[in-house]
């Protein structure tokens, strides 16, 4: 996993954890504070996870998909 900064690593972990836990409010807050997260790969440039919406859809997190 390649990230431009440690902060981006932290954000990636927070976002993936929020999606995994189905924490819609946390996902909304993270994306509101860091809108670039919506379009980047969830775990970084070299990951095959895709953007957060794809990850949420693969886990069946419909409410998060709608929020994104």
mmCIF file as gemmi writes it, N, C-alpha and C atoms, coordinates in Angstrom:
data_model
loop_
_atom_site.group_PDB
_atom_site.id
_atom_site.type_symbol
_atom_site.label_atom_id
_atom_site.label_alt_id
_atom_site.label_comp_id
_atom_site.label_asym_id
_atom_site.label_entity_id
_atom_site.label_seq_id
_atom_site.pdbx_PDB_ins_code
_atom_site.Cartn_x
_atom_site.Cartn_y
_atom_site.Cartn_z
_atom_site.occupancy
_atom_site.B_iso_or_equiv
_atom_site.pdbx_formal_charge
_atom_site.auth_seq_id
_atom_site.auth_asym_id
_atom_site.pdbx_PDB_model_num
ATOM 1 N N . UNK Axp A 1 ? 0.851 -1.175 0 1 0 ? 1 A 1
ATOM 2 C CA . UNK Axp A 1 ? 0 0 0 1 0 ? 1 A 1
ATOM 3 C C . UNK Axp A 1 ? 0.89 1.229 0 1 0 ? 1 A 1
ATOM 4 N N . UNK Axp A 2 ? 0.731 2.055 -0.996 1 0 ? 2 A 1
ATOM 5 C CA . UNK Axp A 2 ? 1.513 3.283 -1.099 1 0 ? 2 A 1
ATOM 6 C C . UNK Axp A 2 ? 0.607 4.481 -0.824 1 0 ? 2 A 1
ATOM 7 N N . UNK Axp A 3 ? 1.02 5.327 0.085 1 0 ? 3 A 1
ATOM 8 C CA . UNK Axp A 3 ? 0.263 6.516 0.448 1 0 ? 3 A 1
ATOM 9 C C . UNK Axp A 3 ? 1.175 7.737 0.402 1 0 ? 3 A 1
ATOM 10 N N . UNK Axp A 4 ? 0.619 8.919 0.115 1 0 ? 4 A 1
ATOM 11 C CA . UNK Axp A 4 ? 1.449 10.114 0.055 1 0 ? 4 A 1
ATOM 12 C C . UNK Axp A 4 ? 1.904 10.622 1.421 1 0 ? 4 A 1
ATOM 13 N N . UNK Axp A 5 ? 1.235 10.192 2.485 1 0 ? 5 A 1
ATOM 14 C CA . UNK Axp A 5 ? 1.593 10.676 3.822 1 0 ? 5 A 1
ATOM 15 C C . UNK Axp A 5 ? 1.038 9.733 4.882 1 0 ? 5 A 1
ATOM 16 N N . UNK Axp A 6 ? 1.565 9.873 6.09 1 0 ? 6 A 1
ATOM 17 C CA . UNK Axp A 6 ? 1.049 9.075 7.208 1 0 ? 6 A 1
ATOM 18 C C . UNK Axp A 6 ? -0.391 9.453 7.518 1 0 ? 6 A 1
ATOM 19 N N . UNK Axp A 7 ? -0.731 10.716 7.341 1 0 ? 7 A 1
ATOM 20 C CA . UNK Axp A 7 ? -2.119 11.146 7.588 1 0 ? 7 A 1
ATOM 21 C C . UNK Axp A 7 ? -3.066 10.418 6.641 1 0 ? 7 A 1
ATOM 22 N N . UNK Axp A 8 ? -2.662 10.234 5.397 1 0 ? 8 A 1
ATOM 23 C CA . UNK Axp A 8 ? -3.518 9.524 4.441 1 0 ? 8 A 1
ATOM 24 C C . UNK Axp A 8 ? -3.651 8.054 4.837 1 0 ? 8 A 1
ATOM 25 N N . UNK Axp A 9 ? -2.606 7.472 5.377 1 0 ? 9 A 1
ATOM 26 C CA . UNK Axp A 9 ? -2.686 6.097 5.884 1 0 ? 9 A 1
ATOM 27 C C . UNK Axp A 9 ? -3.727 6.029 6.995 1 0 ? 9 A 1
ATOM 28 N N . UNK Axp A 10 ? -3.659 6.988 7.906 1 0 ? 10 A 1
ATOM 29 C CA . UNK Axp A 10 ? -4.618 7.041 9.017 1 0 ? 10 A 1
ATOM 30 C C . UNK Axp A 10 ? -6.046 7.196 8.494 1 0 ? 10 A 1
ATOM 31 N N . UNK Axp A 11 ? -6.237 8.092 7.538 1 0 ? 11 A 1
ATOM 32 C CA . UNK Axp A 11 ? -7.572 8.294 6.968 1 0 ? 11 A 1
ATOM 33 C C . UNK Axp A 11 ? -8.075 7.036 6.264 1 0 ? 11 A 1
ATOM 34 N N . UNK Axp A 12 ? -7.178 6.354 5.558 1 0 ? 12 A 1
ATOM 35 C CA . UNK Axp A 12 ? -7.562 5.108 4.892 1 0 ? 12 A 1
ATOM 36 C C . UNK Axp A 12 ? -8.058 4.081 5.899 1 0 ? 12 A 1
ATOM 37 N N . UNK Axp A 13 ? -7.328 3.952 6.993 1 0 ? 13 A 1
ATOM 38 C CA . UNK Axp A 13 ? -7.726 2.995 8.041 1 0 ? 13 A 1
ATOM 39 C C . UNK Axp A 13 ? -9.059 3.391 8.664 1 0 ? 13 A 1
ATOM 40 N N . UNK Axp A 14 ? -9.227 4.673 8.951 1 0 ? 14 A 1
ATOM 41 C CA . UNK Axp A 14 ? -10.477 5.148 9.544 1 0 ? 14 A 1
ATOM 42 C C . UNK Axp A 14 ? -11.657 4.899 8.609 1 0 ? 14 A 1
ATOM 43 N N . UNK Axp A 15 ? -11.469 5.206 7.33 1 0 ? 15 A 1
ATOM 44 C CA . UNK Axp A 15 ? -12.558 5.05 6.374 1 0 ? 15 A 1
ATOM 45 C C . UNK Axp A 15 ? -12.933 3.585 6.171 1 0 ? 15 A 1
ATOM 46 N N . UNK Axp A 16 ? -11.954 2.735 5.982 1 0 ? 16 A 1
ATOM 47 C CA . UNK Axp A 16 ? -12.228 1.315 5.783 1 0 ? 16 A 1
ATOM 48 C C . UNK Axp A 16 ? -12.87 0.721 7.035 1 0 ? 16 A 1
ATOM 49 N N . UNK Axp A 17 ? -12.396 1.118 8.202 1 0 ? 17 A 1
ATOM 50 C CA . UNK Axp A 17 ? -12.99 0.639 9.451 1 0 ? 17 A 1
ATOM 51 C C . UNK Axp A 17 ? -14.443 1.086 9.567 1 0 ? 17 A 1
ATOM 52 N N . UNK Axp A 18 ? -14.717 2.343 9.225 1 0 ? 18 A 1
ATOM 53 C CA . UNK Axp A 18 ? -16.089 2.851 9.304 1 0 ? 18 A 1
ATOM 54 C C . UNK Axp A 18 ? -17.005 2.106 8.339 1 0 ? 18 A 1
ATOM 55 N N . UNK Axp A 19 ? -16.508 1.827 7.137 1 0 ? 19 A 1
ATOM 56 C CA . UNK Axp A 19 ? -17.31 1.063 6.174 1 0 ? 19 A 1
ATOM 57 C C . UNK Axp A 19 ? -17.543 -0.35 6.701 1 0 ? 19 A 1
ATOM 58 N N . UNK Axp A 20 ? -16.5 -0.981 7.185 1 0 ? 20 A 1
ATOM 59 C CA . UNK Axp A 20 ? -16.612 -2.345 7.713 1 0 ? 20 A 1
ATOM 60 C C . UNK Axp A 20 ? -17.628 -2.421 8.854 1 0 ? 20 A 1
ATOM 61 N N . UNK Axp A 21 ? -17.61 -1.423 9.733 1 0 ? 21 A 1
ATOM 62 C CA . UNK Axp A 21 ? -18.516 -1.405 10.885 1 0 ? 21 A 1
ATOM 63 C C . UNK Axp A 21 ? -19.901 -0.856 10.548 1 0 ? 21 A 1
ATOM 64 N N . UNK Axp A 22 ? -20.081 -0.46 9.281 1 0 ? 22 A 1
ATOM 65 C CA . UNK Axp A 22 ? -21.347 0.109 8.818 1 0 ? 22 A 1
ATOM 66 C C . UNK Axp A 22 ? -21.702 1.386 9.586 1 0 ? 22 A 1
ATOM 67 N N . UNK Axp A 23 ? -20.693 2.197 9.854 1 0 ? 23 A 1
ATOM 68 C CA . UNK Axp A 23 ? -20.847 3.447 10.606 1 0 ? 23 A 1
ATOM 69 C C . UNK Axp A 23 ? -21.046 4.591 9.61 1 0 ? 23 A 1
ATOM 70 N N . UNK Axp A 24 ? -22.288 4.786 9.209 1 0 ? 24 A 1
ATOM 71 C CA . UNK Axp A 24 ? -22.629 5.761 8.174 1 0 ? 24 A 1
ATOM 72 C C . UNK Axp A 24 ? -22.241 7.173 8.602 1 0 ? 24 A 1
ATOM 73 N N . UNK Axp A 25 ? -22.506 7.525 9.841 1 0 ? 25 A 1
ATOM 74 C CA . UNK Axp A 25 ? -22.189 8.875 10.31 1 0 ? 25 A 1
ATOM 75 C C . UNK Axp A 25 ? -20.69 9.164 10.229 1 0 ? 25 A 1
ATOM 76 N N . UNK Axp A 26 ? -19.891 8.2 10.595 1 0 ? 26 A 1
ATOM 77 C CA . UNK Axp A 26 ? -18.442 8.379 10.539 1 0 ? 26 A 1
ATOM 78 C C . UNK Axp A 26 ? -17.959 8.506 9.101 1 0 ? 26 A 1
ATOM 79 N N . UNK Axp A 27 ? -18.514 7.703 8.195 1 0 ? 27 A 1
ATOM 80 C CA . UNK Axp A 27 ? -18.154 7.799 6.777 1 0 ? 27 A 1
ATOM 81 C C . UNK Axp A 27 ? -18.52 9.186 6.256 1 0 ? 27 A 1
ATOM 82 N N . UNK Axp A 28 ? -19.725 9.645 6.567 1 0 ? 28 A 1
ATOM 83 C CA . UNK Axp A 28 ? -20.145 10.983 6.119 1 0 ? 28 A 1
ATOM 84 C C . UNK Axp A 28 ? -19.209 12.061 6.642 1 0 ? 28 A 1
ATOM 85 N N . UNK Axp A 29 ? -18.845 11.97 7.915 1 0 ? 29 A 1
ATOM 86 C CA . UNK Axp A 29 ? -17.963 12.968 8.528 1 0 ? 29 A 1
ATOM 87 C C . UNK Axp A 29 ? -16.591 12.958 7.857 1 0 ? 29 A 1
ATOM 88 N N . UNK Axp A 30 ? -16.028 11.778 7.662 1 0 ? 30 A 1
ATOM 89 C CA . UNK Axp A 30 ? -14.706 11.682 7.039 1 0 ? 30 A 1
ATOM 90 C C . UNK Axp A 30 ? -14.706 12.258 5.629 1 0 ? 30 A 1
ATOM 91 N N . UNK Axp A 31 ? -15.729 11.933 4.85 1 0 ? 31 A 1
ATOM 92 C CA . UNK Axp A 31 ? -15.79 12.411 3.468 1 0 ? 31 A 1
ATOM 93 C C . UNK Axp A 31 ? -16.106 13.91 3.424 1 0 ? 31 A 1
ATOM 94 N N . UNK Axp A 32 ? -16.885 14.398 4.365 1 0 ? 32 A 1
ATOM 95 C CA . UNK Axp A 32 ? -17.156 15.841 4.418 1 0 ? 32 A 1
ATOM 96 C C . UNK Axp A 32 ? -15.877 16.616 4.733 1 0 ? 32 A 1
ATOM 97 N N . UNK Axp A 33 ? -15.069 16.078 5.633 1 0 ? 33 A 1
ATOM 98 C CA . UNK Axp A 33 ? -13.821 16.738 6.019 1 0 ? 33 A 1
ATOM 99 C C . UNK Axp A 33 ? -12.717 16.537 4.988 1 0 ? 33 A 1
ATOM 100 N N . UNK Axp A 34 ? -12.776 15.435 4.251 1 0 ? 34 A 1
ATOM 101 C CA . UNK Axp A 34 ? -11.736 15.083 3.273 1 0 ? 34 A 1
ATOM 102 C C . UNK Axp A 34 ? -12.403 14.564 2.003 1 0 ? 34 A 1
ATOM 103 N N . UNK Axp A 35 ? -13.006 15.454 1.202 1 0 ? 35 A 1
ATOM 104 C CA . UNK Axp A 35 ? -13.779 15.019 0.031 1 0 ? 35 A 1
ATOM 105 C C . UNK Axp A 35 ? -12.989 14.196 -0.982 1 0 ? 35 A 1
ATOM 106 N N . UNK Axp A 36 ? -11.679 14.342 -0.984 1 0 ? 36 A 1
ATOM 107 C CA . UNK Axp A 36 ? -10.856 13.569 -1.922 1 0 ? 36 A 1
ATOM 108 C C . UNK Axp A 36 ? -10.95 12.068 -1.659 1 0 ? 36 A 1
ATOM 109 N N . UNK Axp A 37 ? -11.33 11.689 -0.432 1 0 ? 37 A 1
ATOM 110 C CA . UNK Axp A 37 ? -11.46 10.268 -0.081 1 0 ? 37 A 1
ATOM 111 C C . UNK Axp A 37 ? -12.518 9.564 -0.916 1 0 ? 37 A 1
ATOM 112 N N . UNK Axp A 38 ? -13.522 10.304 -1.329 1 0 ? 38 A 1
ATOM 113 C CA . UNK Axp A 38 ? -14.635 9.71 -2.069 1 0 ? 38 A 1
ATOM 114 C C . UNK Axp A 38 ? -14.169 9.101 -3.391 1 0 ? 38 A 1
ATOM 115 N N . UNK Axp A 39 ? -13.134 9.693 -4.01 1 0 ? 39 A 1
ATOM 116 C CA . UNK Axp A 39 ? -12.718 9.269 -5.347 1 0 ? 39 A 1
ATOM 117 C C . UNK Axp A 39 ? -11.43 8.461 -5.377 1 0 ? 39 A 1
ATOM 118 N N . UNK Axp A 40 ? -10.682 8.442 -4.293 1 0 ? 40 A 1
ATOM 119 C CA . UNK Axp A 40 ? -9.428 7.695 -4.245 1 0 ? 40 A 1
ATOM 120 C C . UNK Axp A 40 ? -9.693 6.242 -3.879 1 0 ? 40 A 1
ATOM 121 N N . UNK Axp A 41 ? -8.741 5.367 -4.184 1 0 ? 41 A 1
ATOM 122 C CA . UNK Axp A 41 ? -8.856 3.989 -3.725 1 0 ? 41 A 1
ATOM 123 C C . UNK Axp A 41 ? -8.891 3.985 -2.206 1 0 ? 41 A 1
ATOM 124 N N . UNK Axp A 42 ? -9.74 3.164 -1.654 1 0 ? 42 A 1
ATOM 125 C CA . UNK Axp A 42 ? -9.94 3.158 -0.207 1 0 ? 42 A 1
ATOM 126 C C . UNK Axp A 42 ? -8.651 2.929 0.569 1 0 ? 42 A 1
ATOM 127 N N . UNK Axp A 43 ? -7.782 2.046 0.067 1 0 ? 43 A 1
ATOM 128 C CA . UNK Axp A 43 ? -6.553 1.743 0.809 1 0 ? 43 A 1
ATOM 129 C C . UNK Axp A 43 ? -5.292 2.258 0.134 1 0 ? 43 A 1
ATOM 130 N N . UNK Axp A 44 ? -5.419 3.123 -0.837 1 0 ? 44 A 1
ATOM 131 C CA . UNK Axp A 44 ? -4.232 3.705 -1.438 1 0 ? 44 A 1
ATOM 132 C C . UNK Axp A 44 ? -4.075 3.396 -2.903 1 0 ? 44 A 1
ATOM 133 N N . UNK Axp A 45 ? -3.058 3.981 -3.478 1 0 ? 45 A 1
ATOM 134 C CA . UNK Axp A 45 ? -2.83 3.911 -4.909 1 0 ? 45 A 1
ATOM 135 C C . UNK Axp A 45 ? -2.672 2.497 -5.446 1 0 ? 45 A 1
ATOM 136 N N . UNK Axp A 46 ? -2 1.645 -4.717 1 0 ? 46 A 1
ATOM 137 C CA . UNK Axp A 46 ? -1.686 0.31 -5.216 1 0 ? 46 A 1
ATOM 138 C C . UNK Axp A 46 ? -2.697 -0.759 -4.801 1 0 ? 46 A 1
ATOM 139 N N . UNK Axp A 47 ? -3.769 -0.361 -4.157 1 0 ? 47 A 1
ATOM 140 C CA . UNK Axp A 47 ? -4.719 -1.37 -3.693 1 0 ? 47 A 1
ATOM 141 C C . UNK Axp A 47 ? -5.727 -1.685 -4.783 1 0 ? 47 A 1
ATOM 142 N N . UNK Axp A 48 ? -6.324 -2.845 -4.697 1 0 ? 48 A 1
ATOM 143 C CA . UNK Axp A 48 ? -7.37 -3.208 -5.647 1 0 ? 48 A 1
ATOM 144 C C . UNK Axp A 48 ? -8.754 -3.097 -5.006 1 0 ? 48 A 1
ATOM 145 N N . UNK Axp A 49 ? -8.847 -2.384 -3.897 1 0 ? 49 A 1
ATOM 146 C CA . UNK Axp A 49 ? -10.113 -2.225 -3.196 1 0 ? 49 A 1
ATOM 147 C C . UNK Axp A 49 ? -11.043 -1.275 -3.924 1 0 ? 49 A 1
ATOM 148 N N . UNK Axp A 50 ? -10.498 -0.4 -4.728 1 0 ? 50 A 1
ATOM 149 C CA . UNK Axp A 50 ? -11.315 0.581 -5.428 1 0 ? 50 A 1
ATOM 150 C C . UNK Axp A 50 ? -11.747 1.688 -4.493 1 0 ? 50 A 1
ATOM 151 N N . UNK Axp A 51 ? -12.59 2.587 -5.015 1 0 ? 51 A 1
ATOM 152 C CA . UNK Axp A 51 ? -13.054 3.695 -4.196 1 0 ? 51 A 1
ATOM 153 C C . UNK Axp A 51 ? -13.967 3.199 -3.076 1 0 ? 51 A 1
ATOM 154 N N . UNK Axp A 52 ? -14.18 4.024 -2.062 1 0 ? 52 A 1
ATOM 155 C CA . UNK Axp A 52 ? -15 3.618 -0.918 1 0 ? 52 A 1
ATOM 156 C C . UNK Axp A 52 ? -16.386 3.094 -1.303 1 0 ? 52 A 1
ATOM 157 N N . UNK Axp A 53 ? -17.009 3.696 -2.311 1 0 ? 53 A 1
ATOM 158 C CA . UNK Axp A 53 ? -18.338 3.23 -2.697 1 0 ? 53 A 1
ATOM 159 C C . UNK Axp A 53 ? -18.298 1.783 -3.174 1 0 ? 53 A 1
ATOM 160 N N . UNK Axp A 54 ? -17.287 1.419 -3.928 1 0 ? 54 A 1
ATOM 161 C CA . UNK Axp A 54 ? -17.147 0.032 -4.389 1 0 ? 54 A 1
ATOM 162 C C . UNK Axp A 54 ? -16.943 -0.909 -3.209 1 0 ? 54 A 1
ATOM 163 N N . UNK Axp A 55 ? -16.097 -0.495 -2.286 1 0 ? 55 A 1
ATOM 164 C CA . UNK Axp A 55 ? -15.845 -1.32 -1.099 1 0 ? 55 A 1
ATOM 165 C C . UNK Axp A 55 ? -17.136 -1.504 -0.301 1 0 ? 55 A 1
ATOM 166 N N . UNK Axp A 56 ? -17.871 -0.41 -0.102 1 0 ? 56 A 1
ATOM 167 C CA . UNK Axp A 56 ? -19.134 -0.493 0.642 1 0 ? 56 A 1
ATOM 168 C C . UNK Axp A 56 ? -20.137 -1.385 -0.088 1 0 ? 56 A 1
ATOM 169 N N . UNK Axp A 57 ? -20.205 -1.265 -1.399 1 0 ? 57 A 1
ATOM 170 C CA . UNK Axp A 57 ? -21.139 -2.091 -2.18 1 0 ? 57 A 1
ATOM 171 C C . UNK Axp A 57 ? -20.775 -3.566 -2.08 1 0 ? 57 A 1
ATOM 172 N N . UNK Axp A 58 ? -19.491 -3.87 -2.133 1 0 ? 58 A 1
ATOM 173 C CA . UNK Axp A 58 ? -19.056 -5.266 -2.018 1 0 ? 58 A 1
ATOM 174 C C . UNK Axp A 58 ? -19.421 -5.869 -0.675 1 0 ? 58 A 1
ATOM 175 N N . UNK Axp A 59 ? -19.519 -5.022 0.354 1 0 ? 59 A 1
ATOM 176 C CA . UNK Axp A 59 ? -19.897 -5.507 1.689 1 0 ? 59 A 1
ATOM 177 C C . UNK Axp A 59 ? -21.403 -5.425 1.934 1 0 ? 59 A 1
ATOM 178 N N . UNK Axp A 60 ? -22.16 -4.928 0.949 1 0 ? 60 A 1
ATOM 179 C CA . UNK Axp A 60 ? -23.606 -4.81 1.109 1 0 ? 60 A 1
ATOM 180 C C . UNK Axp A 60 ? -24.019 -3.677 2.016 1 0 ? 60 A 1
ATOM 181 N N . UNK Axp A 61 ? -23.218 -2.621 2.08 1 0 ? 61 A 1
ATOM 182 C CA . UNK Axp A 61 ? -23.516 -1.461 2.95 1 0 ? 61 A 1
ATOM 183 C C . UNK Axp A 61 ? -24.299 -0.424 2.148 1 0 ? 61 A 1
ATOM 184 N N . UNK Axp A 62 ? -25.563 -0.712 1.874 1 0 ? 62 A 1
ATOM 185 C CA . UNK Axp A 62 ? -26.405 0.128 1.012 1 0 ? 62 A 1
ATOM 186 C C . UNK Axp A 62 ? -26.524 1.555 1.519 1 0 ? 62 A 1
ATOM 187 N N . UNK Axp A 63 ? -26.653 1.729 2.808 1 0 ? 63 A 1
ATOM 188 C CA . UNK Axp A 63 ? -26.802 3.087 3.363 1 0 ? 63 A 1
ATOM 189 C C . UNK Axp A 63 ? -25.538 3.916 3.146 1 0 ? 63 A 1
ATOM 190 N N . UNK Axp A 64 ? -24.383 3.27 3.244 1 0 ? 64 A 1
ATOM 191 C CA . UNK Axp A 64 ? -23.13 3.978 2.989 1 0 ? 64 A 1
ATOM 192 C C . UNK Axp A 64 ? -23.005 4.299 1.508 1 0 ? 64 A 1
ATOM 193 N N . UNK Axp A 65 ? -23.384 3.371 0.647 1 0 ? 65 A 1
ATOM 194 C CA . UNK Axp A 65 ? -23.36 3.634 -0.798 1 0 ? 65 A 1
ATOM 195 C C . UNK Axp A 65 ? -24.214 4.85 -1.101 1 0 ? 65 A 1
ATOM 196 N N . UNK Axp A 66 ? -25.409 4.92 -0.535 1 0 ? 66 A 1
ATOM 197 C CA . UNK Axp A 66 ? -26.287 6.075 -0.749 1 0 ? 66 A 1
ATOM 198 C C . UNK Axp A 66 ? -25.649 7.352 -0.222 1 0 ? 66 A 1
ATOM 199 N N . UNK Axp A 67 ? -24.998 7.278 0.915 1 0 ? 67 A 1
ATOM 200 C CA . UNK Axp A 67 ? -24.371 8.467 1.512 1 0 ? 67 A 1
ATOM 201 C C . UNK Axp A 67 ? -23.22 8.976 0.66 1 0 ? 67 A 1
ATOM 202 N N . UNK Axp A 68 ? -22.51 8.051 0.017 1 0 ? 68 A 1
ATOM 203 C CA . UNK Axp A 68 ? -21.37 8.452 -0.796 1 0 ? 68 A 1
ATOM 204 C C . UNK Axp A 68 ? -21.827 8.966 -2.154 1 0 ? 68 A 1
